[in-house]
Amino acid sequence: MNKNQLKGNWMQLKGTVKEKWGDLTDDELEQIAGNRDILLGKIQEKYGIAQEEAEKQIEEWEKRLD
């Protein structure tokens, strides 16, 4: 999934993001608005994980969507 697909499908994808990273609030999901870099940062912040781990989680999530 590329950045344009993420932004373009954000309304549909928010539910799957909430399932995977349930600690993200609705306000945070609105801030993310399909921006992968912001999603990455929010996951790192909320879960206290390194960038590499957050990146790995996002990549796994994206693979499930394809």
Backbone as XML, in Angstrom:
<?xml version="1.0"?>
<chain id="A" units="angstrom">
  <residue number="1" name="MET">
    <atom name="N" x="0.851" y="-1.171" z="0.000"/>
    <atom name="CA" x="0.000" y="0.000" z="0.000"/>
    <atom name="C" x="0.897" y="1.234" z="0.000"/>
  </residue>
  <residue number="2" name="ASN">
    <atom name="N" x="0.627" y="2.156" z="-0.905"/>
    <atom name="CA" x="1.443" y="3.364" z="-0.929"/>
    <atom name="C" x="0.760" y="4.490" z="-0.153"/>
  </residue>
  <residue number="3" name="LYS">
    <atom name="N" x="1.464" y="5.611" z="-0.012"/>
    <atom name="CA" x="0.951" y="6.719" z="0.799"/>
    <atom name="C" x="-0.358" y="7.272" z="0.251"/>
  </residue>
  <residue number="4" name="ASN">
    <atom name="N" x="-0.488" y="7.334" z="-1.068"/>
    <atom name="CA" x="-1.717" y="7.860" z="-1.657"/>
    <atom name="C" x="-2.906" y="6.963" z="-1.362"/>
  </residue>
  <residue number="5" name="GLN">
    <atom name="N" x="-2.691" y="5.655" z="-1.395"/>
    <atom name="CA" x="-3.770" y="4.719" z="-1.079"/>
    <atom name="C" x="-4.186" y="4.849" z="0.379"/>
  </residue>
  <residue number="6" name="LEU">
    <atom name="N" x="-3.221" y="5.022" z="1.253"/>
    <atom name="CA" x="-3.519" y="5.170" z="2.672"/>
    <atom name="C" x="-4.361" y="6.417" z="2.908"/>
  </residue>
  <residue number="7" name="LYS">
    <atom name="N" x="-3.952" y="7.531" z="2.333"/>
    <atom name="CA" x="-4.714" y="8.777" z="2.489"/>
    <atom name="C" x="-6.094" y="8.662" z="1.851"/>
  </residue>
  <residue number="8" name="GLY">
    <atom name="N" x="-6.155" y="8.110" z="0.656"/>
    <atom name="CA" x="-7.412" y="8.022" z="-0.070"/>
    <atom name="C" x="-8.428" y="7.103" z="0.584"/>
  </residue>
  <residue number="9" name="ASN">
    <atom name="N" x="-7.960" y="6.088" z="1.288"/>
    <atom name="CA" x="-8.855" y="5.111" z="1.906"/>
    <atom name="C" x="-8.935" y="5.256" z="3.416"/>
  </residue>
  <residue number="10" name="TRP">
    <atom name="N" x="-8.473" y="6.366" z="3.949"/>
    <atom name="CA" x="-8.360" y="6.524" z="5.390"/>
    <atom name="C" x="-9.682" y="6.287" z="6.129"/>
  </residue>
  <residue number="11" name="MET">
    <atom name="N" x="-10.775" y="6.794" z="5.597"/>
    <atom name="CA" x="-12.059" y="6.624" z="6.284"/>
    <atom name="C" x="-12.385" y="5.144" z="6.468"/>
  </residue>
  <residue number="12" name="GLN">
    <atom name="N" x="-12.100" y="4.329" z="5.472"/>
    <atom name="CA" x="-12.367" y="2.899" z="5.568"/>
    <atom name="C" x="-11.333" y="2.191" z="6.444"/>
  </residue>
  <residue number="13" name="LEU">
    <atom name="N" x="-10.113" y="2.686" z="6.450"/>
    <atom name="CA" x="-9.029" y="2.018" z="7.159"/>
    <atom name="C" x="-8.978" y="2.346" z="8.646"/>
  </residue>
  <residue number="14" name="LYS">
    <atom name="N" x="-9.632" y="3.414" z="9.060"/>
    <atom name="CA" x="-9.575" y="3.799" z="10.467"/>
    <atom name="C" x="-10.019" y="2.672" z="11.383"/>
  </residue>
  <residue number="15" name="GLY">
    <atom name="N" x="-11.012" y="1.920" z="10.973"/>
    <atom name="CA" x="-11.492" y="0.804" z="11.792"/>
    <atom name="C" x="-10.436" y="-0.260" z="11.993"/>
  </residue>
  <residue number="16" name="THR">
    <atom name="N" x="-9.699" y="-0.569" z="10.939"/>
    <atom name="CA" x="-8.659" y="-1.591" z="11.072"/>
    <atom name="C" x="-7.487" y="-1.071" z="11.894"/>
  </residue>
  <residue number="17" name="VAL">
    <atom name="N" x="-7.235" y="0.229" z="11.819"/>
    <atom name="CA" x="-6.190" y="0.835" z="12.652"/>
    <atom name="C" x="-6.598" y="0.730" z="14.111"/>
  </residue>
  <residue number="18" name="LYS">
    <atom name="N" x="-7.852" y="1.022" z="14.389"/>
    <atom name="CA" x="-8.357" y="0.961" z="15.766"/>
    <atom name="C" x="-8.305" y="-0.475" z="16.302"/>
  </residue>
  <residue number="19" name="GLU">
    <atom name="N" x="-8.566" y="-1.450" z="15.447"/>
    <atom name="CA" x="-8.464" y="-2.851" z="15.872"/>
    <atom name="C" x="-7.024" y="-3.214" z="16.229"/>
  </residue>
  <residue number="20" name="LYS">
    <atom name="N" x="-6.083" y="-2.791" z="15.404"/>
    <atom name="CA" x="-4.670" y="-3.141" z="15.597"/>
    <atom name="C" x="-4.052" y="-2.358" z="16.747"/>
  </residue>
  <residue number="21" name="TRP">
    <atom name="N" x="-4.330" y="-1.058" z="16.813"/>
    <atom name="CA" x="-3.746" y="-0.181" z="17.822"/>
    <atom name="C" x="-4.870" y="0.506" z="18.590"/>
  </residue>
  <residue number="22" name="GLY">
    <atom name="N" x="-5.520" y="-0.261" z="19.438"/>
    <atom name="CA" x="-6.710" y="0.186" z="20.164"/>
    <atom name="C" x="-6.497" y="1.339" z="21.121"/>
  </residue>
  <residue number="23" name="ASP">
    <atom name="N" x="-5.265" y="1.626" z="21.483"/>
    <atom name="CA" x="-5.001" y="2.738" z="22.393"/>
    <atom name="C" x="-5.056" y="4.095" z="21.697"/>
  </residue>
  <residue number="24" name="LEU">
    <atom name="N" x="-5.061" y="4.101" z="20.377"/>
    <atom name="CA" x="-5.161" y="5.370" z="19.651"/>
    <atom name="C" x="-6.579" y="5.914" z="19.798"/>
  </residue>
  <residue number="25" name="THR">
    <atom name="N" x="-6.681" y="7.185" z="20.138"/>
    <atom name="CA" x="-7.988" y="7.803" z="20.330"/>
    <atom name="C" x="-8.571" y="8.248" z="18.988"/>
  </residue>
  <residue number="26" name="ASP">
    <atom name="N" x="-9.854" y="8.554" z="19.007"/>
    <atom name="CA" x="-10.501" y="9.065" z="17.793"/>
    <atom name="C" x="-9.861" y="10.386" z="17.368"/>
  </residue>
  <residue number="27" name="ASP">
    <atom name="N" x="-9.500" y="11.219" z="18.324"/>
    <atom name="CA" x="-8.836" y="12.487" z="17.994"/>
    <atom name="C" x="-7.494" y="12.240" z="17.311"/>
  </residue>
  <residue number="28" name="GLU">
    <atom name="N" x="-6.761" y="11.254" z="17.799"/>
    <atom name="CA" x="-5.476" y="10.930" z="17.179"/>
    <atom name="C" x="-5.668" y="10.384" z="15.777"/>
  </residue>
  <residue number="29" name="LEU">
    <atom name="N" x="-6.702" y="9.571" z="15.588"/>
    <atom name="CA" x="-6.989" y="9.051" z="14.252"/>
    <atom name="C" x="-7.323" y="10.188" z="13.295"/>
  </residue>
  <residue number="30" name="GLU">
    <atom name="N" x="-8.009" y="11.206" z="13.794"/>
    <atom name="CA" x="-8.305" y="12.373" z="12.958"/>
    <atom name="C" x="-7.023" y="13.130" z="12.620"/>
  </residue>
  <residue number="31" name="GLN">
    <atom name="N" x="-6.105" y="13.233" z="13.586"/>
    <atom name="CA" x="-4.826" y="13.908" z="13.345"/>
    <atom name="C" x="-4.000" y="13.149" z="12.310"/>
  </residue>
  <residue number="32" name="ILE">
    <atom name="N" x="-4.031" y="11.837" z="12.378"/>
    <atom name="CA" x="-3.255" y="11.005" z="11.455"/>
    <atom name="C" x="-3.747" y="11.205" z="10.032"/>
  </residue>
  <residue number="33" name="ALA">
    <atom name="N" x="-5.055" y="11.162" z="9.848"/>
    <atom name="CA" x="-5.692" y="11.454" z="8.557"/>
    <atom name="C" x="-5.008" y="10.783" z="7.368"/>
  </residue>
  <residue number="34" name="GLY">
    <atom name="N" x="-4.554" y="9.551" z="7.562"/>
    <atom name="CA" x="-3.957" y="8.816" z="6.456"/>
    <atom name="C" x="-2.482" y="9.079" z="6.240"/>
  </residue>
  <residue number="35" name="ASN">
    <atom name="N" x="-1.862" y="9.878" z="7.106"/>
    <atom name="CA" x="-0.441" y="10.177" z="6.966"/>
    <atom name="C" x="0.363" y="9.092" z="7.685"/>
  </residue>
  <residue number="36" name="ARG">
    <atom name="N" x="1.084" y="8.322" z="6.936"/>
    <atom name="CA" x="1.824" y="7.176" z="7.476"/>
    <atom name="C" x="2.871" y="7.606" z="8.500"/>
  </residue>
  <residue number="37" name="ASP">
    <atom name="N" x="3.537" y="8.731" z="8.267"/>
    <atom name="CA" x="4.563" y="9.206" z="9.189"/>
    <atom name="C" x="3.961" y="9.585" z="10.543"/>
  </residue>
  <residue number="38" name="ILE">
    <atom name="N" x="2.798" y="10.210" z="10.515"/>
    <atom name="CA" x="2.132" y="10.564" z="11.765"/>
    <atom name="C" x="1.658" y="9.304" z="12.474"/>
  </residue>
  <residue number="39" name="LEU">
    <atom name="N" x="1.125" y="8.344" z="11.722"/>
    <atom name="CA" x="0.724" y="7.057" z="12.307"/>
    <atom name="C" x="1.918" y="6.409" z="12.995"/>
  </residue>
  <residue number="40" name="LEU">
    <atom name="N" x="3.047" y="6.402" z="12.329"/>
    <atom name="CA" x="4.269" y="5.828" z="12.882"/>
    <atom name="C" x="4.620" y="6.496" z="14.217"/>
  </residue>
  <residue number="41" name="GLY">
    <atom name="N" x="4.598" y="7.803" z="14.246"/>
    <atom name="CA" x="4.932" y="8.538" z="15.463"/>
    <atom name="C" x="3.953" y="8.280" z="16.594"/>
  </residue>
  <residue number="42" name="LYS">
    <atom name="N" x="2.666" y="8.237" z="16.261"/>
    <atom name="CA" x="1.647" y="7.998" z="17.292"/>
    <atom name="C" x="1.786" y="6.608" z="17.896"/>
  </residue>
  <residue number="43" name="ILE">
    <atom name="N" x="2.098" y="5.624" z="17.072"/>
    <atom name="CA" x="2.280" y="4.257" z="17.576"/>
    <atom name="C" x="3.494" y="4.209" z="18.497"/>
  </residue>
  <residue number="44" name="GLN">
    <atom name="N" x="4.580" y="4.845" z="18.090"/>
    <atom name="CA" x="5.780" y="4.883" z="18.929"/>
    <atom name="C" x="5.460" y="5.519" z="20.282"/>
  </residue>
  <residue number="45" name="GLU">
    <atom name="N" x="4.769" y="6.638" z="20.239"/>
    <atom name="CA" x="4.448" y="7.389" z="21.449"/>
    <atom name="C" x="3.512" y="6.611" z="22.369"/>
  </residue>
  <residue number="46" name="LYS">
    <atom name="N" x="2.434" y="6.079" z="21.818"/>
    <atom name="CA" x="1.418" y="5.387" z="22.622"/>
    <atom name="C" x="1.923" y="4.089" z="23.233"/>
  </residue>
  <residue number="47" name="TYR">
    <atom name="N" x="2.730" y="3.363" z="22.480"/>
    <atom name="CA" x="3.145" y="2.035" z="22.914"/>
    <atom name="C" x="4.579" y="1.985" z="23.422"/>
  </residue>
  <residue number="48" name="GLY">
    <atom name="N" x="5.272" y="3.125" z="23.387"/>
    <atom name="CA" x="6.631" y="3.193" z="23.904"/>
    <atom name="C" x="7.591" y="2.246" z="23.208"/>
  </residue>
  <residue number="49" name="ILE">
    <atom name="N" x="7.481" y="2.194" z="21.878"/>
    <atom name="CA" x="8.335" y="1.295" z="21.111"/>
    <atom name="C" x="9.238" y="2.092" z="20.171"/>
  </residue>
  <residue number="50" name="ALA">
    <atom name="N" x="10.292" y="1.446" z="19.723"/>
    <atom name="CA" x="11.242" y="2.073" z="18.807"/>
    <atom name="C" x="10.623" y="2.233" z="17.421"/>
  </residue>
  <residue number="51" name="GLN">
    <atom name="N" x="11.205" y="3.126" z="16.662"/>
    <atom name="CA" x="10.726" y="3.386" z="15.303"/>
    <atom name="C" x="10.727" y="2.117" z="14.468"/>
  </residue>
  <residue number="52" name="GLU">
    <atom name="N" x="11.770" y="1.318" z="14.606"/>
    <atom name="CA" x="11.882" y="0.096" z="13.806"/>
    <atom name="C" x="10.731" y="-0.863" z="14.097"/>
  </residue>
  <residue number="53" name="GLU">
    <atom name="N" x="10.368" y="-0.997" z="15.371"/>
    <atom name="CA" x="9.271" y="-1.884" z="15.748"/>
    <atom name="C" x="7.933" y="-1.341" z="15.241"/>
  </residue>
  <residue number="54" name="ALA">
    <atom name="N" x="7.733" y="-0.044" z="15.356"/>
    <atom name="CA" x="6.500" y="0.566" z="14.858"/>
    <atom name="C" x="6.396" y="0.383" z="13.340"/>
  </residue>
  <residue number="55" name="GLU">
    <atom name="N" x="7.502" y="0.564" z="12.654"/>
    <atom name="CA" x="7.546" y="0.381" z="11.198"/>
    <atom name="C" x="7.181" y="-1.057" z="10.843"/>
  </residue>
  <residue number="56" name="LYS">
    <atom name="N" x="7.724" y="-1.999" z="11.586"/>
    <atom name="CA" x="7.439" y="-3.413" z="11.346"/>
    <atom name="C" x="5.947" y="-3.700" z="11.534"/>
  </residue>
  <residue number="57" name="GLN">
    <atom name="N" x="5.363" y="-3.143" z="12.575"/>
    <atom name="CA" x="3.935" y="-3.357" z="12.824"/>
    <atom name="C" x="3.080" y="-2.775" z="11.699"/>
  </residue>
  <residue number="58" name="ILE">
    <atom name="N" x="3.440" y="-1.591" z="11.234"/>
    <atom name="CA" x="2.689" y="-0.964" z="10.139"/>
    <atom name="C" x="2.815" y="-1.802" z="8.872"/>
  </residue>
  <residue number="59" name="GLU">
    <atom name="N" x="4.012" y="-2.269" z="8.580"/>
    <atom name="CA" x="4.217" y="-3.092" z="7.380"/>
    <atom name="C" x="3.389" y="-4.375" z="7.449"/>
  </residue>
  <residue number="60" name="GLU">
    <atom name="N" x="3.349" y="-5.013" z="8.614"/>
    <atom name="CA" x="2.530" y="-6.220" z="8.775"/>
    <atom name="C" x="1.055" y="-5.908" z="8.576"/>
  </residue>
  <residue number="61" name="TRP">
    <atom name="N" x="0.604" y="-4.784" z="9.123"/>
    <atom name="CA" x="-0.782" y="-4.348" z="8.977"/>
    <atom name="C" x="-1.107" y="-4.086" z="7.501"/>
  </residue>
  <residue number="62" name="GLU">
    <atom name="N" x="-0.203" y="-3.410" z="6.807"/>
    <atom name="CA" x="-0.418" y="-3.117" z="5.394"/>
    <atom name="C" x="-0.494" y="-4.398" z="4.559"/>
  </residue>
  <residue number="63" name="LYS">
    <atom name="N" x="0.329" y="-5.380" z="4.881"/>
    <atom name="CA" x="0.308" y="-6.638" z="4.140"/>
    <atom name="C" x="-1.037" y="-7.343" z="4.299"/>
  </residue>
  <residue number="64" name="ARG">
    <atom name="N" x="-1.608" y="-7.266" z="5.483"/>
    <atom name="CA" x="-2.922" y="-7.880" z="5.714"/>
    <atom name="C" x="-4.010" y="-7.199" z="4.878"/>
  </residue>
  <residue number="65" name="LEU">
    <atom name="N" x="-3.824" y="-5.933" z="4.582"/>
    <atom name="CA" x="-4.823" y="-5.176" z="3.819"/>
    <atom name="C" x="-4.760" y="-5.455" z="2.322"/>
  </residue>
  <residue number="66" name="ASP">
    <atom name="N" x="-3.588" y="-5.836" z="1.843"/>
    <atom name="CA" x="-3.422" y="-6.037" z="0.390"/>
    <atom name="C" x="-4.090" y="-7.274" z="-0.106"/>
  </residue>
</chain>
